[in-house]
Structure formats: structure tokens, C-alpha cells
Amino acid sequence: MAANILIVDDDHNIRRVLRNMLERAGYQIEEATNGEEALLWCRRTPFDLITMDMSMGKIDGVDTVAILQNEIHTPIVVISAHLTREIRQELSLRKIKYLLPKPFTQAAVLETIHSALSQS
């Protein structure tokens, strides 16, 4: 059975690119436009992996990761253009080890997703 992945990003184009890429690779995809939507999705649907942007409205990525880690044990891959030193430190404290800067390549995304899924 294909892994079920939640893409969390406020940019429609990024969500579309990731969805197309991951669906072609055989994954099942759902989307959330912000941290609040991600929390709603994760509280009703089990996911095998979550991709998370950092800079979003309502609840940002760092806060969403913190809340999710208290509720579920799903691997999180951060895909963001906003990977400042402070954000990297916070994610490191939260033991998030999969970080991809934007812009990304298809090869990097697929390799990272595969690695994160195989470690879970």
C-alpha cells in the first residue's frame, strides 16, 4: 500500500508541484494550507509522513511541529525557504532531521521522503 503523505504549505504552486511529484512516485497525497489545517487533518487521518513549510499564516511550521509531536509520532520533512539558524536550532531540539531548502529538486525531495519513510 502506498504511503499517505500530508503536504503542508501556504503556497498553492509548491503544493501542486509536490503533489504531482509524489503522486507520480506512487504516494497518496492530502494537502493543508497552514498549520491549523494540518492539525485538523492529523487529528482525523493517520499519515505516514508530513512535509511542512515553516512560514505560514495562522500557526507557523515550528509551532505546528511542536503541537504535532505531542499528539502523533509521524516523520516530518521540513521543506522551506525560511530555514534560519534559529529555526534550524529549534527543529534540531525537536529532533527533526530532514530539512530541504526551497528551491528543491525532484531528486532531493524523493530521496528525502524515501529516507524519512524508511527510518520510521
N, CA and C of each residue as an Amber inpcrd file, in Angstrom:
protein
   360
   0.8410000  -1.1860000   0.0000000   0.0000000   0.0000000   0.0000000
   0.8840000   1.2470000   0.0000000   0.4950000   2.2360000  -0.7580000
   1.2750000   3.4680000  -0.8820000   1.2280000   4.2700000   0.4120000
   2.3300000   4.9040000   0.7250000   2.3880000   5.7690000   1.8990000
   1.4610000   6.9610000   1.7140000   0.8350000   7.3700000   2.8060000
  -0.0850000   8.5030000   2.8170000   0.6660000   9.7130000   3.3660000
   0.7880000  10.7740000   2.5560000   1.5910000  11.9490000   2.9030000
   0.7140000  13.1890000   2.9420000   0.9060000  14.0160000   3.9680000
   0.2490000  15.3130000   4.0660000   1.2560000  16.3960000   3.7050000
   0.9220000  17.2050000   2.7110000   1.7500000  18.3420000   2.3080000
   1.1750000  19.5880000   2.9800000   2.0040000  20.2880000   3.7630000
   1.5590000  21.4990000   4.4540000   2.3900000  22.6710000   3.9410000
   1.7160000  23.5480000   3.1930000   2.3960000  24.7200000   2.6170000
   1.3330000  25.7290000   2.2150000   1.5870000  27.0110000   2.4750000
   0.6130000  28.0350000   2.1090000   0.6920000  28.4370000   0.6390000
   1.6970000  27.9810000  -0.0790000   1.8810000  28.3180000  -1.4900000
   1.2450000  27.2370000  -2.3700000   0.1930000  27.6190000  -3.0840000
  -0.5330000  26.6840000  -3.9490000   0.3920000  26.0220000  -4.9640000
   1.2960000  26.7890000  -5.5520000   2.1900000  26.2320000  -6.5700000
   3.1260000  25.1760000  -5.9860000   3.6350000  25.4080000  -4.8000000
   4.5080000  24.4200000  -4.1540000   3.7120000  23.1490000  -3.8640000
   2.4940000  23.3130000  -3.3280000   1.6670000  22.1330000  -3.0530000
   1.3980000  21.3500000  -4.3330000   1.1090000  22.0530000  -5.4160000
   0.8250000  21.3930000  -6.6950000   2.0430000  20.6340000  -7.2130000
   3.2090000  21.2630000  -7.1640000   4.4460000  20.6180000  -7.6220000
   4.7420000  19.3770000  -6.7860000   4.6650000  19.5230000  -5.4660000
   4.9280000  18.3800000  -4.5910000   3.8980000  17.2700000  -4.8040000
   2.6300000  17.6390000  -4.9240000   1.5810000  16.6370000  -5.1530000
   1.8630000  15.8590000  -6.4350000   2.1060000  16.5670000  -7.5260000
   2.3560000  15.8960000  -8.8080000   3.5680000  14.9730000  -8.7120000
   4.6340000  15.4620000  -8.1230000   5.8650000  14.7000000  -7.9920000
   5.6430000  13.4340000  -7.1560000   4.9890000  13.5960000  -6.0250000
   4.8120000  12.4760000  -5.1080000   3.7550000  11.4900000  -5.5860000
   2.7120000  11.9820000  -6.2170000   1.7140000  11.0600000  -6.7790000
   2.3190000  10.2240000  -7.9050000   3.1510000  10.8340000  -8.7480000
   3.8280000  10.0730000  -9.8080000   4.7440000   9.0070000  -9.2200000
   5.2510000   9.2650000  -8.0150000   6.1150000   8.2940000  -7.3470000
   5.2990000   7.2300000  -6.6030000   3.9710000   7.3440000  -6.6370000
   3.1140000   6.3150000  -6.0650000   2.5600000   6.6010000  -4.6840000
   2.7680000   7.8020000  -4.1660000   2.2640000   8.1420000  -2.8380000
   0.8440000   8.6900000  -2.9150000   0.0890000   8.5190000  -1.8220000
  -1.2290000   9.1290000  -1.6840000  -1.0420000  10.4600000  -0.9700000
  -1.6950000  11.5050000  -1.4880000  -1.4250000  12.8640000  -1.0100000
  -2.6900000  13.5650000  -0.5380000  -2.5590000  14.2860000   0.5740000
  -3.5480000  15.2630000   1.0310000  -2.7950000  16.5660000   1.2220000
  -3.5320000  17.6780000   1.2700000  -2.9080000  18.9910000   1.3860000
  -3.5370000  19.8220000   2.4990000  -2.7010000  20.6480000   3.1300000
  -3.1530000  21.6490000   4.0940000  -2.4450000  22.9560000   3.7630000
  -3.1520000  24.0680000   3.9050000  -2.5840000  25.3660000   3.5400000
  -1.9210000  26.0920000   4.7100000  -2.0720000  25.5570000   5.9230000
  -1.4510000  26.1790000   7.0940000  -1.4130000  25.1660000   8.2390000
  -0.8010000  25.5700000   9.3390000  -0.6630000  24.6810000  10.4770000
  -1.9900000  24.2680000  11.0820000  -2.9410000  25.1770000  11.1150000
  -4.2540000  24.8700000  11.6740000  -4.9290000  23.7470000  10.8820000
  -4.9000000  23.8400000   9.5530000  -5.4640000  22.7740000   8.7190000
  -4.7060000  21.4680000   8.9080000  -3.3990000  21.5580000   9.0410000
  -2.5890000  20.3520000   9.2520000  -3.0110000  19.6380000  10.5340000
  -3.2250000  20.3920000  11.5970000  -3.6540000  19.7900000  12.8620000
  -5.0080000  19.1090000  12.7130000  -5.9240000  19.7520000  12.0110000
  -7.2430000  19.1410000  11.7820000  -7.1060000  17.8300000  11.0090000
  -6.3060000  17.8540000   9.9390000  -6.0850000  16.6380000   9.1460000
  -5.4920000  15.5320000  10.0200000  -4.4420000  15.8510000  10.7530000
  -3.7110000  14.8350000  11.5170000  -4.5230000  14.2690000  12.6730000
  -5.4770000  15.0190000  13.1600000  -6.3160000  14.5320000  14.2640000
  -7.3980000  13.5760000  13.7870000  -7.6400000  13.5280000  12.4710000
  -8.6760000  12.6150000  11.9650000  -8.1590000  11.5740000  10.9820000
  -6.9330000  11.7530000  10.4830000  -6.3960000  10.8460000   9.4770000
  -4.9600000  10.4890000   9.8300000  -4.6340000   9.2030000   9.8640000
  -3.2320000   8.8430000  10.0870000  -2.4050000   9.0380000   8.8080000
  -1.2570000   9.6600000   8.9490000  -0.3510000   9.8530000   7.8290000
   0.9480000   9.1110000   8.1010000   1.5960000   8.6850000   7.0270000
   2.8900000   8.0330000   7.1430000   4.0160000   9.0500000   7.2030000
   3.7550000  10.2620000   6.6760000   4.7700000  11.3180000   6.6340000
   4.0730000  12.6490000   6.4030000   4.6930000  13.7150000   6.9140000
   4.1820000  15.0770000   6.7180000   5.3180000  15.9300000   6.1820000
   5.0500000  16.6990000   5.1140000   6.0060000  17.7280000   4.7000000
   5.4860000  19.0490000   5.2640000   6.4050000  19.8740000   5.7630000
   5.9870000  21.0770000   6.4870000   6.7870000  22.2950000   6.0630000
   6.0760000  23.3340000   5.6270000   6.6860000  24.6370000   5.3980000
   6.8500000  25.3100000   6.7610000   7.7010000  26.2980000   6.8580000
   7.9140000  26.9790000   8.1300000   7.1500000  28.2910000   8.2340000
   7.0430000  29.0220000   7.1420000   6.4380000  30.3450000   7.1920000
   5.0270000  30.2800000   6.6230000   4.0340000  30.2290000   7.5370000
   2.6310000  30.1500000   7.1310000   1.7930000  30.9840000   8.0820000
   0.5950000  31.3210000   7.6460000  -0.3280000  32.0550000   8.4950000
  -0.9920000  31.1460000   9.5160000  -1.7440000  31.7230000  10.4070000
  -2.4870000  31.0720000  11.4870000  -1.5470000  30.4070000  12.4820000
  -0.9330000  29.2960000  12.1420000   0.0620000  28.6510000  13.0000000
   1.2630000  28.3510000  12.1160000   2.4300000  28.8450000  12.4860000
   3.6110000  28.6190000  11.6380000   4.1200000  27.1900000  11.7710000
   5.0980000  26.8520000  10.9720000   5.6130000  25.4940000  10.9280000
   6.2510000  25.0240000  12.2170000   7.0380000  25.8770000  12.8660000
   7.7050000  25.4870000  14.1190000   6.6680000  25.1450000  15.1810000
   5.6580000  25.9920000  15.3340000   4.6110000  25.7320000  16.3350000
   3.7960000  24.4970000  15.9640000   3.5160000  24.3120000  14.6890000
   2.7630000  23.1350000  14.2420000   3.5420000  21.8600000  14.5380000
   4.8410000  21.8680000  14.2570000   5.6860000  20.7080000  14.5590000
   5.6210000  20.3950000  16.0490000   5.7310000  21.4110000  16.8860000
   5.7080000  21.2060000  18.3440000   4.3950000  20.5670000  18.7830000
   3.2920000  21.0590000  18.2780000   1.9810000  20.5070000  18.6460000
   1.8470000  19.0790000  18.1360000   2.2090000  18.8570000  16.8710000
   2.0850000  17.5200000  16.2990000   2.9270000  16.4960000  17.0530000
   4.1150000  16.8710000  17.4520000   4.9840000  15.9230000  18.1500000
   4.4170000  15.5090000  19.5030000   3.5620000  16.3250000  20.0750000
   2.9010000  15.9580000  21.3260000   1.6990000  15.0510000  21.0970000
   1.2240000  14.9810000  19.8580000  -0.0020000  14.2370000  19.5660000
   0.2120000  12.9820000  18.7310000   1.1800000  13.0160000  17.8180000
   1.3830000  11.8830000  16.9080000   2.8760000  11.6130000  16.7660000
   3.2050000  10.4830000  16.2140000   4.6060000  10.1090000  16.0070000
   4.8350000   9.8350000  14.5300000   4.6350000  10.8560000  13.7290000
   4.7630000  10.7660000  12.2810000   6.0150000  11.5170000  11.8510000
   6.8230000  10.9230000  10.9670000   8.0030000  11.6440000  10.4790000
   7.6000000  12.9490000   9.7780000   8.4050000  13.9800000  10.0070000
   8.1650000  15.2940000   9.4040000   9.3880000  15.6840000   8.5950000
   9.1380000  16.0600000   7.3420000  10.1760000  16.5870000   6.4610000
   9.8810000  18.0680000   6.2800000  10.7970000  18.9150000   6.7090000
  10.6210000  20.3630000   6.5610000  11.1370000  20.7700000   5.1920000
  10.2560000  21.4280000   4.4150000  10.6180000  21.9610000   3.1000000
  10.2810000  23.4430000   3.1470000  11.3170000  24.2860000   3.2170000
  11.0620000  25.7010000   3.4580000  12.1860000  26.5830000   2.9340000
  11.8080000  27.7820000   2.5420000  12.7890000  28.7970000   2.1690000
  13.2530000  29.5640000   3.4050000  12.6200000  29.3130000   4.5340000
  12.8920000  30.0630000   5.7640000  13.5550000  29.1770000   6.8070000
  14.7360000  28.6840000   6.4740000  15.4750000  27.8280000   7.4010000
  16.6130000  28.6330000   8.0300000  16.2160000  29.6030000   8.8340000
  17.1910000  30.4420000   9.5290000  17.9300000  29.6070000  10.5700000
  18.9900000  30.1480000  11.1090000  19.7400000  29.4540000  12.1480000
  18.8400000  29.1500000  13.3460000  17.9960000  30.1150000  13.7200000
  17.1070000  29.9110000  14.8630000  16.1110000  28.7860000  14.5940000
  15.5440000  28.7610000  13.3980000  14.5930000  27.7010000  13.0540000
  15.2970000  26.3530000  13.0200000  16.4870000  26.3050000  12.4310000
  17.2450000  25.0430000  12.3950000  17.5430000  24.5470000  13.8140000
  17.8930000  25.4690000  14.7300000  18.1690000  25.0820000  16.1100000
  16.9210000  24.5260000  16.7880000  15.8030000  25.1980000  16.5840000
  14.5480000  24.7410000  17.1780000  14.1640000  23.3630000  16.6300000
  14.3170000  23.1700000  15.3290000  13.9890000  21.8760000  14.7280000
  14.9510000  20.7890000  15.2080000  16.2000000  21.1470000  15.3990000
  17.1780000  20.1960000  15.9160000  16.8000000  19.7620000  17.3350000
  16.3720000  20.6960000  18.1630000  15.9160000  20.3650000  19.5110000
  14.7120000  19.4230000  19.4750000  13.9180000  19.5590000  18.4440000
  12.7240000  18.7210000  18.2760000  13.0490000  17.4270000  17.5240000
  14.3410000  17.2300000  17.2520000  14.8350000  16.0250000  16.5800000
  14.2740000  15.8560000  15.1640000  14.0370000  16.9860000  14.4970000
  13.6530000  16.9600000  13.0770000  14.9540000  16.9330000  12.2980000
  15.2010000  15.8470000  11.5800000  16.4840000  15.7360000  10.8920000
  16.3780000  15.8590000   9.3760000  15.1680000  15.9440000   8.8440000
  15.0120000  16.0550000   7.3980000  14.5990000  17.4800000   7.0420000
  15.5610000  18.2470000   6.5110000  15.3370000  19.6440000   6.1250000
  15.7220000  19.8180000   4.6620000  14.8130000  20.3710000   3.8830000
  15.0860000  20.6700000   2.4750000  14.8350000  22.1450000   2.2240000
  15.8460000  22.8670000   1.7550000  15.6160000  24.2790000   1.4260000
  14.8870000  24.4150000   0.0920000  14.0810000  25.4580000  -0.0140000
  13.4800000  25.8270000  -1.3010000  14.4430000  26.7920000  -1.9700000
  14.6260000  26.7420000  -3.2640000  14.0240000  25.7770000  -4.1890000
  14.6540000  24.4030000  -4.0270000  13.8840000  23.3800000  -4.3670000
  14.3280000  21.9980000  -4.2210000  14.3090000  21.3080000  -5.5800000
  14.9800000  20.1750000  -5.6500000  14.9370000  19.3690000  -6.8680000
  14.0560000  18.1580000  -6.6140000  13.5450000  17.5910000  -7.6720000
  12.7270000  16.3900000  -7.5540000  13.5320000  15.2670000  -6.9100000
  14.7790000  15.1020000  -7.3460000  15.6270000  14.0400000  -6.7950000
  15.8010000  14.2110000  -5.2870000  16.0320000  15.4340000  -4.8300000
  16.2320000  15.6840000  -3.3980000  14.9640000  15.3760000  -2.6050000
  13.8180000  15.7780000  -3.1320000  12.5540000  15.5190000  -2.4370000
  12.3090000  14.0170000  -2.3330000  12.4150000  13.3190000  -3.4480000
  12.1240000  11.8880000  -3.4400000  13.1030000  11.1200000  -2.5550000
  14.3730000  11.4850000  -2.6040000  15.3790000  10.8270000  -1.7660000
  15.1000000  11.0650000  -0.2820000  14.7570000  12.2980000   0.0700000
  14.4920000  12.6420000   1.4590000  13.2310000  11.9490000   1.9640000
  12.1820000  11.9520000   1.1570000  10.9270000  11.2820000   1.5370000
  11.1900000   9.7900000   1.7560000  11.9010000   9.1780000   0.8310000
  12.2060000   7.7520000   0.9430000  13.0090000   7.4650000   2.2150000
  14.0090000   8.2960000   2.4890000  14.8270000   8.1060000   3.6920000
  13.9920000   8.2520000   4.9500000  13.1650000   9.2800000   5.0080000
  12.3400000   9.5120000   6.1980000  11.3560000   8.3680000   6.4180000
  10.7620000   7.8640000   5.3520000   9.8180000   6.7520000   5.4880000
  10.5190000   5.4700000   5.9190000  11.7070000   5.2470000   5.4050000
  12.4150000   4.0170000   5.7560000  12.9460000   4.0460000   7.1930000
  13.1140000   5.2390000   7.7780000  13.5770000   5.3790000   9.1530000
  12.4370000   5.2780000  10.1650000  11.2040000   5.4150000   9.6910000
  10.0700000   5.4320000  10.6400000   9.6410000   4.0490000  11.0640000
